[in-house]
Amino acid sequence: MKKRGLVFLFGLFLIFGTIASIHAQTNATTEQEKVNEAYSCLTDKVSGKCSSLSVEEKIFSVLAVNQCSSELMTQSSNSGECWSLSGSSCNVKITAQALLALDKTGSNTKAQNWLFSKNKTPTELTWYLQIESPEPTTCSIKYSGLSYNVGIDEDKKISSNAGSCLVLAQDNYWLRISPTCYDRNFSISCDQSFLTNLLFKKTTSLTINVMEETSSAAASGTTTEKVESSCFSTGNSCDYEGTLWASLVLDSQGEDVSAYLPYLIIMADDNKRFLPEAFLYALTANPEYKISLLSKQKSSQWWMESGDKYYDTALALYPLQQEIPVEKTNSKEWLLSSQDSNGCWEGNTRNTGFILASIWPRQSGGTGTGELPDCEDQGYYCSSSASACDSQLLPEFSCPGSLQKCCTTQPILETCSELGGSICSSNERCVGGTVVDASGLSSQELCCAEGSCESISDTAESECEINNGVCSPSSCDAGEEEGFYSCEISSDVCCVQKSGDTSPKSYLWIWILIILIIIVVIAIIFRNSLRILWFRITGGSGPKGPSHPGPSYPHQGYQQRPAPRIIERRILVPHSSPPPRRPSRPSGAQRELDEVLKKLKEMGK
């Protein structure tokens, strides 16, 4: 009996293992098949049709499937110097995107030089010089060949201006730097140990930002400070979106773009439609930007800041090509479920190319000079950008996607506590925050930043999600219709699948296979009991065994059978010859009768 139990448990283990393996393999196969369909659709859309595509369609076709590069180059001004939209003047954003698509290794110096020629000092920022010392001190500040002495009091206040470039500000704690002096080097020396750094703020804001770089020196030592503040301009004004893209591309090619960060950071709140967090995370690797970016996901599926959720989703996930947060997984599932029948997304060539290049990138890009060896095959590591790679860059090796760069050492993740997060166990999920990547976690743990870990059983879904719907801040997709279920956000629309939609996948053949396996296992385990049951159903006598001599008696279960049946069975049972009967001993009367008969017999002779 114990042996049967062990066999039964082994059979169950085999069944569930088979189910899990088939399910995982089916999901992976389905995703890869759908991605292949998207690549096929995009290839069909652009093959032989590049000349009729817009410049953006050409750019993202090169990024995704490496087609239309020659047509893109032909559309440039002065043989690859810059690009424009619809025949207008050259555009910073489009030139940066074209540079990214055509040349990942950074050899297109003409386009780089054109971008740098569009540098401009932002007028939207105000800069300050801060000097601090643990003791009252006198300092000398030199610039433009002149020297100015200022005192630092015990309460940290500065005693006077330092020429026309440095004027007392913020209750005399700082010196405001005149915009006309941003290009000057300020050398500071004090008679006590001291430190200096720069601060900046938006001109119309009260929020102060402190530069990370701080310089310090002992008594009579010297520090040097200089304002490094630039943007990329269109005409006489800074172009925020253009600066985002140009900084991203130039950084990916190993250029120093730190001078553009103050402008990008300070103006981010005024330009939310461009998803600045995606660019700033790629440029700084600061997890705070990643947390802010992931928190902007709508309905746990997409991003929509500019009004185009497919473009915005591709943009939001662009710097996460080497990372797999849960938000990315959710977006991938949504994208695969919202494809057109031919594999593209809304028939849009630009968006389809951007989605593939961002989320499912293949080895692409370049000018057709041949594929570079794979970075990870050579034992190195792919990083999301040059700034995120703290080691030497290896441009002679390639990584998937246009942003990733080959590094000599593996980027090091911070721990969850260093990121200010909480570690959630396998039966918990992150509520009110964002799941971020962190080191030191087991395979069953998550790092929840700016949120709390709550038991999965204690967190309730919205009525829409409970009924297999999706909450959307706008209209429903094709194949969906508006339902009457409520969402957590009252203004959201609950989108449910149309009743006539036949798109859901069928797993009927999987369940048929599972049922057959279960039947076979049960039949093997209980084969003897099933054999007896079969004979009972068909009228048989049960399993046959060896015959024995002697009369055959009906089984208790067959007492109601007719007598002829019993007689017939007795006839068929073989018998051996019965032993001779032993004579019984006669009684006294019998002996006397025998003697009388014997005498009469003798007298008759």
Steps between C-alpha positions, in 0.01 A plus 500: 500500500789733583654420163176599324494830693855583396423421138189719519696794645766458234229505234355824635845659510556396140165644393548838667857524374376433149228764534747765622752416230240510223353827629839674525612372162171603342524855640861540387420361158195722468698814589780418259252421224324832551829691502602324181167602347571863595843486339353341188227764483749787532731343241209467257408864558845640423661257254523676165296794634763700691492795260132560580544494878528806724832578665375366837379178337842458340677561832306237693513255210879521517493457878273194488576311177806685362324604180475843330842620625613619157170682441531661845851621422383639166231702676760680716652841437863522391554120488406406852546824687141549618139401430171686489127431507302554178763711330532757780829609655717243677351370825695402814272211602480347152875538445572328833262213417652458153848495653387233745352287222786530250804471718519343842879527522511880474705536184258745338687808618318731257167450677668521841671827408173644372328415830776659706476809281144544631622543859346787697510617862151470652354820636246309709756417773652708780838389642660557842847452654509363855807522729495326840754465781477359855675814626466869412738565211611748237497383138646631174299448179683548171352518147571697182845599635356676808485399868229576756507435875190393692448390860303197622350574842430254779136481390619399148396828342721668237611855574496665153471467123794373295495731201219527245487125429430392860226682690365422847175302496270285715551699822875527428560126528587462128643700212280520190694455174415748226384333174768694313766325711397135451809443288743620772715283726474601868805411714438508877760490780435545878718524815300214662394165361194542278283352228324645196223388267241633256124518542232577245127551472239584247477878476128501580521234775610494865633142488879481524700219338850413618764369262643166609860613449641668810859630522693529825845628603710556809601847620670698222393238248304579181180374337361593158135527402343567160142498382447217250151560364392436143206400285448422132314779330258547214527861393569717804326277754592180677333193350411276795396189306794547265736529797358178646564302182835661417631441854381139492664424166827679571527334841449158340795583274729586792471880493488704821150644533510608867462866401149430367371327814421813709275636226332162442443448873373847582259516207362145532177601675417739216550229235328189637356414158850399385547244785825660620544232770579242229788711370626608843511140623702400194735797549552481877402143603331667797231258630277791602435575134421136434254492789330815373490363146343167595245672723359676193383176339127508427269208586815289568544474122614810312631856522321794341641846562506635144169345389654205312514204738692273263779753442509600866513138619793429269673815625440421868649150464789611277753545784390168659627269227711304751241509778172315551286680760142377536378811318693395192356149514149642522562731204633213291187296567280796407694570181484137387126495562439822304684417177329529164418176322818540293722561806549880494351753738221712352673467163747765615850446359673744736341363817544136397869562433547686829321229702717226351825698539413586860343183642601212273824629341712296266853567385442809286635839405826586326575610150516162337873444557442160661381363834717553805580209735251453782608665826379232741633220280842656554461488878409868553182675617231710333397820678210734428722800422854629519434689823357189665816312405763587762771308316665519161274502193564248224349642178644211298233266646123521459203473736129457419324831456636839410565634852692215656877517509763235559686542832800319646334452841147421611296798630437469876145536630425670832329307778132550576578686822740732315216578260274577797269209419335211684554133418176315420480121537347260247148532650512882502480768236605863479213741564524875452854481363713350225695176472866577426807289431734455795783274605483244780147378425397136472303376201176530703555855630420846361630844592211744547606866478279779636229251591416221745490121488152358551370145495360404162182369664449836673527718189176531310475552128255738344163369385621538141812288554308234693280458192802465266482861384765770462465854633594760238526878541371548145318285244513123457715322242380309196345172610382658826181670610409717797374301797290613794746402774667757726872586509717622787518836322143611442580680174651187340305288252469124550586325173390137458544264210221500244275197524545415132877523510657164420854608570549320836743216475371142523673248722250218432767264366708553815210403726418195285861385537491557877173304539642208300811494720284496814286211365809293414657554843178406682458190283854383582462554874156333538527242224403198720192669643395611154537141368261366769257781430513418129412132561213602722364733234532241219364206709830315537604310810791712592863414458562128431723295728605133517221238536474290816338157555182473694162653459470858393285728712338821382662823621300703748443762237338246269247342742206620291614322186277210379585140593575380144787743486643347818452142372670592173801637682524181708509288185784707355716471813741203463497239780744224591371148584361480854689275740334158583254516787622334816251220615308587810503267801169286518275513804411178722165424331660526164767244598239243615305539175816445299584181690145355439524571131843341485374177663200479265732540206723210621193273559383562145819356351 
